[in-house]
Amino acid sequence: MINPSQIKQKAESLYPQFLRTTISNEPFFPQVFSAGKRPDNNFIALREAVNQLLSESKQKLGYGYIVELKTLKTRKFGKQSIPQIIRIETEVDYLKLIKKEKEFVQFQVDVELIRLEIPELETWLYQNPFKIIKFAGLWVDLIKVCHYFQANPRPHLYMRELPIKVHTKFIEHNEAIICNLLEAILPPEVIQATEGEKNNRIFEKRFSLRYSEPVIRLRFLDKALQTQYNFPVSDFSTSISELKQLNFKECCLIITENSMNLLTLPYLPNSLAIFGSGYAIQVLKSVDWLNYCRILYWGDLDVDGFRILSQLRSYFPHTISIMMDQETFNNFEQFTVDVPSSDSKSLLHLTEEEYLLFSYLYDNEKRLEQEHISQDYVNRYLLNVLQQKRLFPKND
């Protein structure tokens, strides 16, 4: 036989349905449960179960569930009043039973406020009753944010610049619910696609806000090229969005992982250098004009260096590695250090020669950092070997 605790559990499980029917103005009461089977061949257990059920019923407490009894004749105990049905007949009974009176009052207030201010959320209300409850007390400010984005769907401002009368970190602290609301009320064409993004700026990107972007450092290796593009400085840093707007098509770009190497690269015609900064190089994949440049990558002679090379080549298949070969390693092997290898050995975007050296470094847990390659070697490699490969004009 069902007991009071089980009745409350059943009632609580119906709460989402109750909230939705409240929103849609559909009937919910009465709710009827079976009382279950009576204890067999045990009069004491039967009497205790019935008494427990009645002791917490509306008949006893004045609210909650009603126990409907039926007089049955039993073979062993004679005539007995046996519970057959459990009924919850009113909203008041139901809410007092599951102890949700105050919560539901606030829920109703918030639903009416949202309906009045943003009628476009009607479907959202029905689908998300618990979110209405979760953010009780915040709906006035959440609505302010929604109103602003409805009027300004592409703000192009930093989050804290938005002229909304909420505290400065309100949007930041409530990004998830605000995102959910804006996706429900804004036209799809003003929401930016962010599928597959793996950073913490999804909200800003999705709703056209400015944010602190990765900064890329570049250095002109050719004074004539600097003059051609009318740059007042040879060494500068810029955000990734501004880098996209530049256009150094048909130039040669050397990407290096060490800042001192960036500063000491020699003069090279029609060329710039970029500070790659390790795996942060992934931000370059969105710079379309790099597809039209000659890209040279110079990383450490270690497992990570070749992984970054492979990653970069997955974005720009025409990337050529420099000073990441067996000859360079042999020349400076005395400066190698031992490092533990990690992760898998498989890389998809290396040449056969590169993969052989990568495998050796992986198996032997060796690293040759690029700053141990002498400046004289770097200069000769770039000015002689690369010219032979016709990556630079010979007579500049």
C-alpha positions in Angstrom: 0.0 0.0 0.0 1.2 3.5 -0.8 2.4 5.6 2.1 2.5 9.4 2.6 6.1 9.7 1.6 5.4 8.0 -1.7 2.4 10.2 -2.3 4.6 13.3 -1.9 7.2 11.9 -4.3 4.5 11.3 -6.9 3.1 14.8 -6.4 6.6 16.3 -6.7 7.2 14.4 -9.9 4.1 16.1 -11.4 5.5 19.6 -10.6 6.8 20.3 -14.2 3.5 19.3 -15.7 1.6 21.5 -13.1 3.8 24.5 -14.0 3.2 24.0 -17.7 -0.5 23.6 -17.3 -0.6 26.8 -15.3 1.2 28.7 -18.1 -1.1 27.2 -20.8 -4.2 27.6 -18.6 -5.1 23.9 -18.9 -6.9 21.9 -16.2 -4.6 19.9 -13.9 -6.9 18.8 -11.0 -7.9 16.4 -9.7 -4.8 14.2 -9.6 -5.7 10.6 -8.7 -3.4 7.8 -7.6 -4.1 4.2 -6.8 -3.6 3.3 -3.2 -1.9 0.1 -4.1 -2.3 -3.4 -2.8 -3.1 -4.0 0.9 -0.8 -6.1 3.1 -1.8 -9.8 2.8 -2.6 -11.9 5.8 -1.4 -9.3 8.3 -4.1 -7.4 10.1 -1.7 -5.3 12.2 0.3 -4.3 9.1 -2.9 -3.4 7.3 -4.2 -1.3 10.2 -0.9 0.5 10.6 -0.7 1.3 6.9 -4.2 2.7 6.8 -3.7 4.8 10.0 -0.4 6.2 8.6 -2.1 7.1 5.4 -5.0 8.8 7.1 -2.8 10.6 9.7 -1.3 12.8 7.0 -4.3 13.2 4.8 -6.6 16.2 4.2 -9.2 14.5 6.4 -6.7 14.9 9.3 -4.6 18.0 8.4 -7.1 20.1 6.5 -5.0 20.1 3.3 -3.2 17.7 1.0 -4.4 14.4 -0.3 -7.8 12.7 0.3 -8.0 9.0 1.0 -11.0 7.4 -0.6 -12.0 4.3 1.4 -14.1 1.3 0.4 -15.6 -1.3 2.7 -14.6 -4.7 1.6 -15.2 -8.1 3.1 -12.0 -10.1 3.7 -11.9 -13.8 4.3 -9.5 -13.4 7.3 -10.4 -10.1 8.8 -14.1 -9.6 7.9 -15.3 -6.2 6.8 -12.6 -3.6 6.6 -12.3 0.0 5.2 -9.6 -0.3 2.6 -8.0 2.7 0.8 -8.7 2.6 -2.9 -7.8 6.0 -4.3 -5.7 8.9 -3.4 -7.0 12.3 -4.7 -5.5 15.8 -4.7 -8.3 18.1 -5.6 -7.1 21.7 -5.5 -4.1 23.9 -6.2 -3.9 24.9 -2.5 -3.8 21.3 -1.4 -1.2 20.4 -3.9 1.2 23.3 -3.2 1.0 22.8 0.6 1.6 19.1 0.2 4.9 19.7 -1.8 5.8 22.9 0.1 5.9 25.1 -2.9 3.4 27.9 -2.0 5.9 30.8 -1.9 7.8 29.6 -4.9 4.7 29.3 -7.0 3.5 32.8 -6.1 6.7 34.2 -7.4 6.5 32.0 -10.4 3.1 33.4 -11.3 4.4 37.0 -10.9 7.4 36.3 -13.1 5.4 34.6 -15.8 3.0 37.6 -16.0 5.9 40.1 -16.1 7.7 38.2 -18.9 4.4 37.9 -20.9 3.7 41.6 -20.6 7.2 42.7 -21.4 8.3 40.2 -24.0 5.3 38.3 -25.5 7.7 36.6 -28.0 8.8 34.4 -25.1 5.4 32.6 -24.8 6.6 29.3 -26.2 9.8 29.6 -24.2 7.8 30.1 -21.0 6.0 26.8 -21.6 9.2 24.9 -22.4 11.3 26.3 -19.5 9.2 26.6 -16.3 12.2 25.7 -14.0 14.4 28.5 -15.5 11.7 30.9 -14.6 12.0 29.7 -11.0 15.8 29.5 -11.0 16.2 33.1 -12.0 13.5 34.5 -9.7 14.4 38.0 -8.5 16.4 38.7 -11.7 13.7 39.0 -14.3 13.4 42.8 -14.3 17.1 43.0 -15.2 17.0 40.1 -17.6 14.1 41.8 -19.4 16.1 45.0 -19.7 18.9 43.1 -21.4 16.4 41.4 -23.8 14.9 44.8 -24.7 18.3 46.2 -25.5 19.3 43.4 -27.8 15.9 43.5 -29.5 16.5 47.2 -30.3 20.3 46.7 -31.0 20.9 43.1 -32.3 24.5 43.8 -33.4 25.9 46.2 -30.7 29.6 45.8 -31.5 30.4 47.1 -28.0 32.3 45.6 -25.1 29.9 43.9 -22.6 30.5 46.6 -20.0 29.9 49.4 -22.5 26.3 48.3 -23.1 24.0 51.1 -22.0 21.7 48.9 -19.9 20.8 49.8 -16.4 22.1 46.7 -14.7 25.2 46.2 -12.6 28.5 45.9 -14.6 28.9 42.2 -14.3 25.2 41.2 -14.6 25.5 39.9 -18.2 28.8 38.2 -17.5 27.3 36.4 -14.5 24.1 35.4 -16.3 25.4 34.6 -19.8 23.8 31.1 -20.1 20.2 32.3 -19.4 20.6 35.5 -21.4 21.9 33.5 -24.3 18.9 31.2 -24.1 16.5 34.1 -24.1 18.2 35.9 -26.9 18.2 32.8 -29.1 14.4 32.6 -28.5 13.6 36.3 -29.4 16.2 37.5 -31.9 16.0 36.8 -35.7 18.3 33.9 -36.6 20.2 36.0 -39.1 21.6 38.3 -36.4 23.0 35.4 -34.3 26.5 34.4 -35.3 27.3 30.7 -35.7 29.8 29.4 -33.1 29.5 25.7 -33.6 32.8 24.0 -32.8 34.3 27.0 -30.9 36.4 26.0 -28.0 37.0 29.2 -26.1 35.3 31.3 -23.5 34.1 34.0 -25.8 31.1 32.2 -27.3 28.6 34.7 -25.9 30.3 37.8 -27.3 30.8 36.2 -30.7 27.3 34.9 -30.9 25.7 38.3 -30.2 28.2 40.6 -32.0 29.9 42.0 -29.0 33.5 43.1 -28.8 35.9 41.2 -26.5 39.5 41.1 -25.6 41.0 39.2 -28.6 44.2 37.4 -29.0 47.0 39.7 -30.0 49.4 38.8 -32.8 52.9 40.2 -33.0 54.4 40.9 -36.5 57.7 42.3 -37.7 58.6 43.5 -41.2 61.8 41.9 -42.4 61.9 44.1 -45.5 62.0 47.9 -45.1 60.6 48.4 -48.7 57.6 46.2 -47.8 57.0 48.3 -44.7 57.1 51.4 -46.9 54.8 49.9 -49.5 52.1 49.3 -46.9 52.7 52.6 -45.2 53.4 51.2 -41.8 55.1 53.7 -39.4 56.7 50.8 -37.3 58.5 47.6 -38.3 57.5 45.7 -35.1 53.8 45.8 -34.0 51.0 43.8 -32.4 47.4 43.8 -33.5 44.2 41.9 -32.6 43.1 39.0 -34.7 40.1 40.9 -36.1 42.4 43.7 -37.3 44.9 41.3 -38.7 42.1 39.8 -40.9 41.5 43.3 -42.4 45.2 43.6 -43.4 46.2 42.2 -46.7 49.8 41.1 -47.2 48.9 38.7 -50.1 51.9 37.3 -52.0 54.3 38.2 -49.2 56.3 35.6 -47.4 55.5 35.0 -43.7 57.9 33.3 -41.4 56.2 32.0 -38.2 58.5 31.4 -35.3 57.9 30.3 -31.7 60.6 32.3 -29.9 60.4 36.1 -29.4 64.1 36.6 -29.6 64.3 34.7 -32.8 61.5 36.9 -34.1 63.7 40.0 -33.3 66.9 38.6 -34.8 65.6 37.3 -38.1 67.7 38.9 -40.9 66.5 41.0 -43.8 64.5 39.0 -46.2 62.9 40.4 -49.3 59.1 40.8 -49.4 58.8 39.2 -46.0 57.3 39.5 -42.5 57.7 37.4 -39.4 54.9 36.4 -37.0 55.3 35.3 -33.3 53.4 32.0 -33.3 53.3 31.6 -29.5 52.8 27.8 -29.5 49.4 26.3 -29.9 47.9 29.7 -29.9 48.7 29.6 -33.6 45.2 28.3 -34.2 43.9 31.8 -34.2 45.6 32.3 -37.6 43.3 29.9 -39.3 40.6 32.6 -39.7 42.9 35.0 -41.5 41.9 34.3 -45.2 44.7 36.2 -46.9 47.3 33.8 -45.5 46.0 31.4 -48.1 47.8 33.6 -50.7 51.1 33.9 -48.8 54.2 31.8 -48.7 54.2 30.5 -45.2 57.3 29.2 -43.5 57.2 27.7 -40.0 60.2 27.5 -37.7 59.5 25.7 -34.4 61.4 23.8 -31.8 62.8 20.5 -32.8 60.7 18.5 -30.5 57.3 16.7 -30.3 55.4 19.8 -29.7 57.1 21.7 -32.5 56.1 19.1 -35.1 52.6 18.9 -33.7 52.2 22.7 -34.1 53.6 22.4 -37.6 51.1 19.7 -38.4 48.3 21.8 -37.0 49.3 24.8 -39.0 49.5 22.8 -42.2 46.0 21.5 -41.6 44.9 25.1 -42.0 47.4 26.1 -44.7 48.6 23.0 -46.6 51.2 25.0 -48.4 53.2 25.7 -45.2 56.9 24.8 -45.5 59.0 24.0 -42.4 62.4 25.6 -42.0 65.3 24.5 -39.8 63.2 21.5 -38.7 65.3 18.9 -40.5 67.8 16.2 -39.8 70.8 18.4 -40.9 69.9 21.2 -38.4 69.4 18.7 -35.6 72.7 17.0 -36.3 74.5 20.4 -36.3 73.2 21.3 -32.8 72.5 17.9 -31.2 74.9 18.8 -28.4 72.3 21.3 -27.1 69.4 18.7 -26.9 67.7 18.0 -23.6 65.6 15.1 -22.4 61.8 15.7 -22.2 59.0 13.3 -21.5 56.8 12.5 -24.6 53.0 12.5 -24.3 49.9 11.8 -26.3 49.8 9.8 -29.5 52.5 9.5 -32.0 50.3 10.0 -35.1 50.4 13.2 -37.0 48.7 13.7 -40.4 50.3 16.7 -41.9 54.0 16.0 -42.0 56.2 15.2 -44.9 58.1 11.8 -44.8 61.3 13.5 -43.8 59.6 15.5 -41.0 57.8 12.5 -39.7 61.1 10.5 -39.5 62.7 13.2 -37.3 59.5 13.6 -35.3 59.4 9.9 -34.6 63.1 9.9 -33.5 62.4 12.8 -31.1 59.3 11.1 -29.8 60.9 7.7 -29.2 64.1 9.2 -27.7 62.3 12.0 -25.7 64.6 14.7 -27.1 64.2 18.4 -27.6 66.3 21.0 -29.4 65.0 24.5 -28.7 65.2 26.9 -31.6 67.1 29.5 -29.6 70.1 27.1 -29.5 70.5 27.3 -33.3 73.2 29.9 -33.9 72.4 33.2 -35.6 75.1 32.6 -38.2 73.4 29.3 -39.2 70.0 31.0 -39.3 71.3 33.7 -41.6 73.0 31.3 -43.9 70.0 29.0 -44.0 67.5 31.7 -44.9 69.7 33.7 -47.3 71.2 30.7 -49.1 69.1 27.6 -48.8 65.7 29.4 -49.2 66.9 31.3 -52.2 67.9 28.0 -53.8 64.3 26.9 -53.3 63.2 30.2 -55.0 61.1 31.2 -52.0 62.6 34.7 -52.3 63.6 36.8 -55.3 67.3 36.3 -55.8 68.3 39.8 -56.7 66.6 41.9 -54.0 
